Amino acid sequence: MADIQENPLGCGEGCREVEVPIEQELKALNALRAIKSQVREIKKQISDLTENQGQDKDEKIKSLEVQLAELKQDWNRWDVKRKKAARIRMIMLGHEEPS
């Protein structure tokens, strides 16, 4: 009974504190933020190129659009990792059952 008074949750030694979000989730979230920042910069460059006239404009825009497509693929990969990490966190916290 003394353990329950010291630890109001009555968890015993098996319980541990879970950091929220977990490390894998933070890594994915930081990667997603970086990608979002890059996308904003590229879209601004495309907008600037569209407003200005120049001979190499179309090629530069195509190049930037290719970069956007690659970033979208990166985003999708990191989003899957983020969702997996969030599921692991929810399991660790006891909110979801492991499958």
SERO-4910 file (N, C-alpha, C, O; in steps of 0.05 Angstrom, whole numbers):
BEGIN
 pado doro    nc1    nc2    nc3   cac1   cac2   cac3    cc1    cc2    cc3    oc1    oc2    oc3
  Met    A     16    -24      0      0      0      0     17     25      0      9     46    -10
  Ala    A     41     23     11     59     46     11     66     54    -17     69     78    -22
  Asp    A     69     35    -35     76     42    -63     54     58    -76     60     77    -91
  Ile    A     30     52    -70      8     67    -82      7     96    -72      1    114    -88
  Gln    A     14    100    -47     14    127    -37     37    143    -49     34    167    -55
  Glu    A     60    130    -53     83    144    -65     78    149    -94     86    170   -105
  Asn    A     65    130   -108     60    132   -136     29    132   -139     17    110   -139
  Pro    A     16    155   -143    -13    156   -144    -25    139   -166    -48    131   -164
  Leu    A    -10    133   -187    -21    116   -208    -19     87   -201    -33     70   -214
  Gly    A     -3     80   -182     -1     52   -174     12     35   -195      6     11   -198
  Cys    A     30     47   -211     41     33   -234     62     12   -226     65     -8   -240
  Gly    A     77     17   -205     99     -1   -199    123      7   -215    125     29   -227
  Glu    A    143    -11   -217    168     -4   -230    166     -7   -260    183      4   -274
  Gly    A    146    -21   -271    144    -25   -300    136      0   -315    141      2   -339
  Cys    A    124     19   -301    115     43   -315    139     62   -320    158     63   -304
  Arg    A    137     76   -341    157     97   -347    143    120   -360    122    117   -373
  Glu    A    156    142   -358    144    166   -371    150    166   -401    172    160   -409
  Val    A    130    172   -416    132    172   -445    133    201   -454    115    217   -448
  Glu    A    154    208   -469    156    235   -479    137    238   -503    136    220   -521
  Val    A    123    259   -504    104    264   -525    112    290   -539    115    310   -526
  Pro    A    116    290   -565    116    267   -583    142    251   -580    162    262   -569
  Ile    A    141    226   -588    165    209   -586    186    218   -606    181    233   -624
  Glu    A    210    208   -602    233    216   -618    229    212   -648    235    230   -664
  Gln    A    218    189   -656    213    184   -685    193    204   -696    195    213   -719
  Glu    A    173    211   -680    153    229   -688    165    258   -692    158    271   -711
  Leu    A    182    265   -673    195    292   -675    212    293   -700    212    313   -715
  Lys    A    227    272   -706    244    271   -730    227    275   -755    234    290   -773
  Ala    A    205    261   -756    187    263   -780    175    291   -781    173    302   -803
  Leu    A    166    301   -759    154    328   -759    174    349   -768    167    368   -783
  Asn    A    198    347   -759    219    366   -767    225    364   -797    229    384   -810
  Ala    A    226    339   -807    230    336   -836    207    348   -851    211    360   -872
  Leu    A    182    344   -842    159    355   -856    160    385   -856    153    398   -876
  Arg    A    168    397   -833    171    426   -832    191    437   -852    187    457   -865
  Ala    A    214    423   -854    235    431   -873    225    429   -901    230    447   -918
  Ile    A    211    407   -908    200    404   -935    180    426   -941    180    438   -962
  Lys    A    163    433   -922    143    454   -926    157    481   -931    148    496   -948
  Ser    A    178    486   -917    193    511   -921    205    511   -950    205    532   -963
  Gln    A    216    489   -958    228    487   -985    206    491  -1006    210    505  -1026
  Val    A    183    479  -1002    161    482  -1021    152    511  -1023    147    521  -1045
  Arg    A    150    525  -1001    143    553  -1001    163    569  -1018    155    586  -1034
  Glu    A    188    564  -1014    209    579  -1028    207    573  -1058    209    592  -1074
  Ile    A    204    548  -1065    202    541  -1094    177    554  -1107    178    564  -1129
  Lys    A    154    553  -1092    130    565  -1103    133    595  -1107    123    607  -1126
  Lys    A    148    608  -1089    154    637  -1091    171    642  -1116    166    661  -1131
  Gln    A    191    625  -1120    208    627  -1144    191    624  -1169    195    639  -1189
  Ile    A    174    605  -1170    156    600  -1193    139    625  -1198    136    634  -1221
  Ser    A    128    635  -1177    111    659  -1179    127    683  -1190    117    697  -1208
  Asp    A    151    687  -1180    168    708  -1190    175    704  -1219    175    724  -1234
  Leu    A    181    680  -1227    188    674  -1255    164    678  -1273    167    688  -1296
  Thr    A    140    672  -1264    116    675  -1280    110    704  -1285    101    712  -1307
  Glu    A    116    721  -1265    111    750  -1269    131    763  -1287    125    783  -1301
  Asn    A    156    753  -1287    177    764  -1304    178    750  -1331    169    727  -1333
  Gln    A    189    764  -1350    192    752  -1376    221    746  -1381    239    763  -1375
  Gly    A    226    723  -1392    254    716  -1399    254    692  -1416    234    677  -1419
  Gln    A    277    687  -1429    278    665  -1448    280    638  -1434    268    618  -1443
  Asp    A    294    636  -1412    297    611  -1398    276    606  -1377    277    587  -1361
  Lys    A    255    622  -1377    234    621  -1357    221    594  -1356    218    582  -1335
  Asp    A    213    583  -1379    199    558  -1380    215    535  -1370    206    518  -1355
  Glu    A    241    534  -1377    258    513  -1368    263    514  -1338    263    494  -1324
  Lys    A    266    538  -1327    269    542  -1299    244    533  -1283    246    520  -1263
  Ile    A    221    541  -1294    196    533  -1281    193    502  -1282    185    491  -1262
  Lys    A    199    490  -1304    198    460  -1306    217    447  -1286    209    428  -1272
  Ser    A    240    458  -1283    260    448  -1264    249    450  -1235    252    432  -1219
  Leu    A    237    473  -1229    226    477  -1202    202    459  -1197    198    449  -1175
  Glu    A    186    454  -1218    164    436  -1215    173    407  -1210    160    392  -1196
  Val    A    195    400  -1222    207    373  -1217    215    371  -1188    211    351  -1175
  Gln    A    228    393  -1178    235    393  -1150    211    391  -1132    212    377  -1111
  Leu    A    189    405  -1139    165    403  -1123    154    374  -1123    145    365  -1102
  Ala    A    155    361  -1145    146    333  -1147    163    315  -1128    152    297  -1115
  Glu    A    189    319  -1129    207    304  -1111    201    309  -1082    201    291  -1065
  Leu    A    196    334  -1075    189    342  -1048    163    329  -1039    159    322  -1016
  Lys    A    144    327  -1058    118    315  -1051    122    285  -1045    110    275  -1026
  Gln    A    140    272  -1059    146    244  -1053    159    242  -1026    152    224  -1010
  Asp    A    178    259  -1020    191    260   -994    170    265   -972    171    251   -952
  Trp    A    152    284   -977    131    290   -957    115    265   -951    109    259   -928
  Asn    A    107    251   -972     90    227   -969    105    205   -952     93    193   -935
  Arg    A    131    202   -958    147    182   -943    148    190   -913    145    173   -896
  Trp    A    154    215   -908    157    224   -880    130    224   -866    128    219   -842
  Asp    A    108    229   -881     82    229   -868     75    201   -860     62    197   -838
  Val    A     82    181   -875     77    153   -867     93    147   -842     83    134   -823
  Lys    A    118    156   -841    135    151   -817    123    165   -793    123    155   -771
  Arg    A    112    189   -797    100    204   -775     76    190   -764     72    187   -740
  Lys    A     59    179   -782     35    165   -774     43    139   -759     29    132   -739
  Lys    A     63    125   -768     72    101   -754     82    108   -726     76     94   -707
  Ala    A     98    130   -724    108    138   -698     85    147   -680     86    141   -656
  Ala    A     65    160   -690     42    168   -674     27    144   -664     18    143   -641
  Arg    A     25    124   -680     12     99   -672     28     85   -649     17     76   -630
  Ile    A     55     85   -652     72     73   -631     68     88   -605     65     77   -584
  Arg    A     67    115   -607     63    131   -583     36    125   -570     35    122   -546
  Met    A     15    122   -586    -11    117   -575    -12     89   -562    -25     85   -541
  Ile    A      3     70   -573      5     43   -561     20     45   -534     12     34   -514
  Met    A     42     60   -535     58     64   -510     42     77   -488     46     71   -464
  Leu    A     24     95   -495      8    109   -476    -16     93   -467    -30    100   -448
  Gly    A    -21     71   -481    -44     53   -474    -70     62   -487    -91     52   -478
  His    A    -69     79   -506    -94     89   -519   -102     71   -543   -125     72   -551
  Glu    A    -84     55   -553    -90     37   -575    -78     10   -568    -58      7   -553
  Glu    A    -90    -11   -580    -80    -38   -576    -60    -45   -598    -64    -37   -621
  Pro    A    -38    -58   -590    -20    -67   -611    -33    -88   -629    -50   -103   -620
  Ser    A    -26    -88   -655    -39   -107   -673    -22   -132   -676    -30   -150   -691
***
